[in-house]
Amino acid sequence: MFSMLHRELLVAGHLFGGSCDQSIGKEPVRSPWDGRVVGTAAEAGPAELETALASAHEAFPEWSRSSVRERQRLLRRVSQAFQDRSEELAQLLVDEIGKPISFARAEVARAALTFSLAADELTRPSGTLLPAGFDPRGDNVTIRTQSFPVGVVLCITPYNWPFNLAAHKVAPALAAGNTVILKAPSLAPLSGLTLGQILLEAGCPDGVVQCVHCPNGLAEKMVTDDRVAMISFTGSRTVGRHIQKLVPHKRVALELGGDAYVLVGQDADLDNVVARVVPSAYGYAGQVCISAQHLVCHESVRDELQEMLVAATDSCPTGDPADETTVCGPLIHSAAADRVVEWTEEAEAGGAQVLTGGHRVGNTVWPTLVADVPPTSRLAREEVFGPALTLSSFTTWQEAFARVNGSQFGLQASLFTRDLDVVEEAFQTLRVGGVVVNDAPSLRFDNMPYGGEKESGDTREGVAAAMREMSTERVLVTRHRPVT
């Protein structure tokens, strides 16, 4: 366990704001589980952010021309560091954000994999040759495309996956030849700044990555600074859309969350449904953008599935995130727990039935299953980001698809069925970024394109997809002398 850990800023290739440095402020970080102080994080001011911006801008020309071998070596060293320090880093997630230890270990392993995937992606060609001979003007002409980095990428990440969601921005940005300013999550600064430390120790060249923790008002100044070419943001819809309006002339990649639906057909394996959906809905207290929030089943299996879900919800291990068996730990702070309780009570007042759960101790809300939630309630319309699952039924697949498409979000959805025609219809019909079959909507592999539609955003992460978002394509057209 960590005791009064301290983390510094990474700026211009150096660590600033050590525990004895009185010139830079320190912010205490408390555990959401028991309120104890986990450590302190250095907090950047205007001077440190100016140095970070200047350093990233100045480092870009050289890094943009760095060799594939140099980028690969850096990415693989970072990946290896995550593997070597896996238990230490997992324990930090337990302490700082209350992530259950089994989920924390999985996140660290995925962060290592993400950096490795970025290194692997550099073995693929970054350009193409296009034919020109179909046009009479194309005799003796070659057309070549090549991807180039965009510049300084400002990466803004949330608290819930402070290692792997940061990896999904930093690794592809570096692989594509960009320099990076990583704003550590406000609610997980120790984890965010630890990534900066790992990059420095892995031999990251000076200025190529800056890792800072700062107030949101100062971060907004970085967003609008002309030296920043692109912003990659994961977080709330309100903040994401605000950023987009601030800099309409810049590239802005947004992943803004969702309210993932699970559709269950009458032919589904109900044991598999429960085994997959319960950890998805309640795991890490539902603080995952693609956690199952709404389960809509065929009316013929409603009674049986409801009974199974109540039993599984009641038995979902809840409590201390350090316990190896815990699935549902605390929410990040009391306001988050308040939200889950308030929205559940609002739905119940509107006619919903709380089948089980809902009680609260401190920041921990026990897994909550709510049936027939009124469509006007916040639990039906908004992202709860907590351990609450709604249950309702449908009569036709078309009705079920319309329920999903009626949501303002569209990140991922899942369906359980053996009917391949239904699977294809869902894939063609559902306005979501990803459709998962016979598993939970929270299933994500780190190499696949990941992102949403509607209010969930409109860009894609996943290493290769993010590299494309963080690159610009140029075309070289060359007319050669005819051979005589």
Secondary structure, DSSP 8 states (H G I E B T S, - for coil): --SSEEE-EEETTEEE--TT-TTSEEEEEE-TTT--EEEEEEE--HHHHHHHHHHHHHHHHHHHT--HHHHHHHHHHHHHHHHHTHHHHHHHHHHHH---HHHHHHHHHHHHHHHHHHHHHTTS-SEEEE--TTSGGGTTEEEEEEEEE-SEEEEE--SSSTTHHHHHHHHHHHHTT-EEEEE--TT-HHHHHHHHHHHHHTT--TTTEEEE---HHHHHHHHH-TTEEEEEEES-HHHHHHHHHH-TTSEEEEE-----EEEE-TTS-HHHHHHHHHHHHHGGGG-STT---EEEEEGGGHHHHHHHHHHHHHTS-BS-TTSTT-SB---SSHHHHHHHHHHHHHHHHTT-EEEE---EETTEE--EEEES--TTSHHHHS---SSEEEEEEESSHHHHHHHHHTSS--SEEEEE-S-HHHHHHHHHH--SSEEEESS-TT---TTS-B--SGGG-S--BSHHHHHHHTEEEEEEEEE-----
